[in-house]
């Protein structure tokens, strides 16, 4: 049942065992830690269609455990943001708004609209006030230039 397994030690609770497993009933990949699935804020298991996405989540949880960030559960047990807040996709440094949160994935879009893209919860962070303001100014400038061409 387990496709990829790794063992890392957490701060004071002993080794944490991470694994990527196939959930037959929902036909999706899931990451488990100490035989419990990682869950979103509602308690629903996080799961992915692609194995590589689940494996990436497992690797990031292991790195957080290795760094000791999981001792209080804050980093290794990151909760999904609600729809609407401003975040930064750390892979591209783009400021975005959370447009949807299905099946443990975040659907992001630029503040002025456009095509949505996907990110995993561990690949984003909250946007600072400065980043939000910069994104708003950039969007206003884009709208004014587009309006001037019509």
C-alpha positions as a Markdown table, in Angstrom:
| # | Residue | x | y | z |
|---|---|---|---|---|
| 1 | Unk | 0.0 | 0.0 | 0.0 |
| 2 | Unk | 2.8 | 2.4 | 0.8 |
| 3 | Unk | 4.6 | 3.9 | -2.2 |
| 4 | Unk | 7.2 | 6.0 | -0.5 |
| 5 | Unk | 8.3 | 6.0 | 3.1 |
| 6 | Unk | 10.7 | 8.1 | 5.1 |
| 7 | Unk | 11.5 | 8.4 | 8.8 |
| 8 | Unk | 12.7 | 11.6 | 10.4 |
| 9 | Unk | 12.9 | 12.6 | 14.1 |
| 10 | Unk | 10.8 | 15.3 | 15.6 |
| 11 | Unk | 11.9 | 17.4 | 18.6 |
| 12 | Unk | 10.8 | 15.5 | 21.6 |
| 13 | Unk | 8.2 | 13.0 | 20.4 |
| 14 | Unk | 10.6 | 10.5 | 18.8 |
| 15 | Unk | 10.7 | 9.5 | 15.1 |
| 16 | Unk | 7.9 | 10.7 | 12.9 |
| 17 | Unk | 7.1 | 8.3 | 10.1 |
| 18 | Unk | 5.9 | 9.8 | 6.8 |
| 19 | Unk | 4.5 | 7.9 | 3.9 |
| 20 | Unk | 2.6 | 8.4 | 0.7 |
| 21 | Unk | -0.3 | 5.9 | 0.3 |
| 22 | Unk | -3.0 | 5.2 | -2.3 |
| 23 | Unk | -6.5 | 5.7 | -0.9 |
| 24 | Unk | -8.6 | 3.3 | -2.9 |
| 25 | Unk | -12.0 | 4.6 | -1.8 |
| 26 | Unk | -11.3 | 8.1 | -3.2 |
| 27 | Unk | -8.7 | 7.0 | -5.8 |
| 28 | Unk | -6.1 | 9.6 | -4.7 |
| 29 | Unk | -2.7 | 9.8 | -3.0 |
| 30 | Unk | -2.5 | 10.8 | 0.6 |
| 31 | Unk | 0.4 | 11.7 | 2.9 |
| 32 | Unk | 0.3 | 10.1 | 6.4 |
| 33 | Unk | 2.4 | 10.9 | 9.4 |
| 34 | Unk | 2.6 | 8.3 | 12.2 |
| 35 | Unk | -0.3 | 6.4 | 10.6 |
| 36 | Unk | -2.6 | 9.5 | 10.6 |
| 37 | Unk | -3.4 | 11.4 | 7.3 |
| 38 | Unk | -2.4 | 15.0 | 7.0 |
| 39 | Unk | -5.6 | 17.0 | 7.1 |
| 40 | Unk | -7.0 | 20.4 | 6.2 |
| 41 | Unk | -8.6 | 22.8 | 8.7 |
| 42 | Unk | -11.9 | 21.0 | 8.4 |
| 43 | Unk | -10.3 | 17.6 | 9.3 |
| 44 | Unk | -10.5 | 16.3 | 5.8 |
| 45 | Unk | -7.5 | 14.3 | 4.6 |
| 46 | Unk | -5.3 | 16.2 | 2.1 |
| 47 | Unk | -5.0 | 14.1 | -1.1 |
| 48 | Unk | -3.7 | 14.5 | -4.6 |
| 49 | Unk | -4.3 | 12.9 | -8.0 |
| 50 | Unk | -0.7 | 12.9 | -8.9 |
| 51 | Unk | 1.8 | 10.9 | -6.9 |
| 52 | Unk | 4.5 | 13.5 | -7.5 |
| 53 | Unk | 2.4 | 16.2 | -5.7 |
| 54 | Unk | 1.9 | 13.9 | -2.7 |
| 55 | Unk | 5.6 | 12.9 | -2.7 |
| 56 | Unk | 6.6 | 16.6 | -2.7 |
| 57 | Unk | 4.3 | 17.3 | 0.3 |
| 58 | Unk | 5.9 | 14.3 | 2.1 |
| 59 | Unk | 9.4 | 15.6 | 1.4 |
| 60 | Unk | 8.5 | 19.1 | 2.7 |
| 61 | Unk | 7.0 | 17.7 | 5.9 |
| 62 | Unk | 10.2 | 15.6 | 6.4 |
| 63 | Unk | 12.3 | 18.7 | 5.9 |
| 64 | Unk | 10.2 | 20.6 | 8.5 |
| 65 | Unk | 10.6 | 17.8 | 11.0 |
| 66 | Unk | 14.3 | 17.7 | 10.4 |
| 67 | Unk | 14.6 | 21.4 | 11.0 |
| 68 | Unk | 12.7 | 21.0 | 14.2 |
| 69 | Unk | 9.9 | 23.3 | 13.0 |
| 70 | Unk | 7.3 | 20.6 | 13.8 |
| 71 | Unk | 7.9 | 20.6 | 17.5 |
| 72 | Unk | 4.9 | 22.9 | 18.0 |
| 73 | Unk | 3.1 | 21.5 | 15.0 |
| 74 | Unk | 3.1 | 24.9 | 13.2 |
| 75 | Unk | 5.1 | 24.1 | 10.1 |
| 76 | Unk | 4.6 | 20.4 | 9.6 |
| 77 | Unk | 0.8 | 20.7 | 10.3 |
| 78 | Unk | 0.2 | 23.8 | 8.2 |
| 79 | Unk | -3.5 | 24.5 | 7.7 |
| 80 | Unk | -5.0 | 25.6 | 4.4 |
| 81 | Unk | -5.8 | 29.3 | 4.1 |
| 82 | Unk | -9.4 | 30.4 | 3.4 |
| 83 | Unk | -10.5 | 31.7 | 0.0 |
| 84 | Unk | -9.7 | 35.4 | -0.4 |
| 85 | Unk | -6.5 | 36.2 | 1.6 |
| 86 | Unk | -3.4 | 37.6 | -0.1 |
| 87 | Unk | -0.5 | 35.2 | -0.3 |
| 88 | Unk | 2.9 | 34.8 | -2.1 |
| 89 | Unk | 3.7 | 31.8 | -4.2 |
| 90 | Unk | 7.2 | 31.1 | -3.0 |
| 91 | Unk | 8.1 | 29.3 | -6.2 |
| 92 | Unk | 7.6 | 32.4 | -8.3 |
| 93 | Unk | 7.4 | 35.2 | -5.8 |
| 94 | Unk | 4.1 | 36.2 | -7.3 |
| 95 | Unk | 1.5 | 37.9 | -5.1 |
| 96 | Unk | -1.9 | 36.2 | -5.5 |
| 97 | Unk | -5.3 | 35.7 | -4.0 |
| 98 | Unk | -6.6 | 32.3 | -3.0 |
| 99 | Unk | -9.4 | 31.6 | -5.4 |
| 100 | Unk | -10.2 | 28.1 | -4.3 |
| 101 | Unk | -9.1 | 25.3 | -2.0 |
| 102 | Unk | -10.2 | 21.9 | -3.4 |
| 103 | Unk | -8.6 | 18.6 | -2.3 |
| 104 | Unk | -5.7 | 20.1 | -0.4 |
| 105 | Unk | -4.5 | 22.3 | -3.4 |
| 106 | Unk | -4.7 | 26.0 | -3.6 |
| 107 | Unk | -6.0 | 27.7 | -6.7 |
| 108 | Unk | -4.4 | 31.1 | -7.0 |
| 109 | Unk | -4.9 | 34.1 | -9.3 |
| 110 | Unk | -3.4 | 37.5 | -9.7 |
| 111 | Unk | -5.2 | 40.3 | -7.9 |
| 112 | Unk | -6.5 | 41.8 | -11.1 |
| 113 | Unk | -7.8 | 38.5 | -12.5 |
| 114 | Unk | -6.4 | 36.2 | -15.1 |
| 115 | Unk | -5.6 | 32.5 | -15.4 |
| 116 | Unk | -5.5 | 30.6 | -12.1 |
| 117 | Unk | -2.7 | 28.3 | -11.2 |
| 118 | Unk | -2.2 | 25.6 | -8.5 |
| 119 | Unk | 0.1 | 25.5 | -5.5 |
| 120 | Unk | 0.5 | 23.3 | -2.5 |
| 121 | Unk | -0.1 | 24.9 | 0.9 |
| 122 | Unk | 3.6 | 24.5 | 1.8 |
| 123 | Unk | 4.5 | 26.6 | -1.3 |
| 124 | Unk | 2.8 | 29.8 | -0.2 |
| 125 | Unk | 3.2 | 32.3 | 2.6 |
| 126 | Unk | 1.1 | 35.3 | 3.7 |
| 127 | Unk | 1.8 | 38.5 | 1.7 |
| 128 | Unk | 3.1 | 41.4 | 3.6 |
| 129 | Unk | 1.4 | 44.8 | 3.5 |
| 130 | Unk | 4.1 | 46.1 | 1.3 |
| 131 | Unk | 3.7 | 43.2 | -1.2 |
| 132 | Unk | -0.1 | 43.7 | -1.2 |
| 133 | Unk | 0.3 | 47.4 | -1.9 |
| 134 | Unk | 2.8 | 46.8 | -4.7 |
| 135 | Unk | 0.5 | 44.3 | -6.3 |
| 136 | Unk | -2.4 | 46.7 | -6.1 |
| 137 | Unk | -0.4 | 49.6 | -7.6 |
| 138 | Unk | 0.9 | 47.3 | -10.4 |
| 139 | Unk | -2.7 | 46.3 | -11.2 |
| 140 | Unk | -3.9 | 49.9 | -11.2 |
| 141 | Unk | -1.1 | 50.8 | -13.6 |
| 142 | Unk | -2.0 | 48.0 | -15.9 |
| 143 | Unk | -5.6 | 49.0 | -15.9 |
| 144 | Unk | -4.8 | 52.6 | -16.7 |
| 145 | Unk | -2.5 | 51.6 | -19.5 |
| 146 | Unk | -5.1 | 49.2 | -21.0 |
| 147 | Unk | -7.8 | 51.9 | -20.6 |
| 148 | Unk | -5.6 | 54.4 | -22.4 |
| 149 | Unk | -5.4 | 52.1 | -25.5 |
| 150 | Unk | -9.1 | 51.8 | -26.0 |
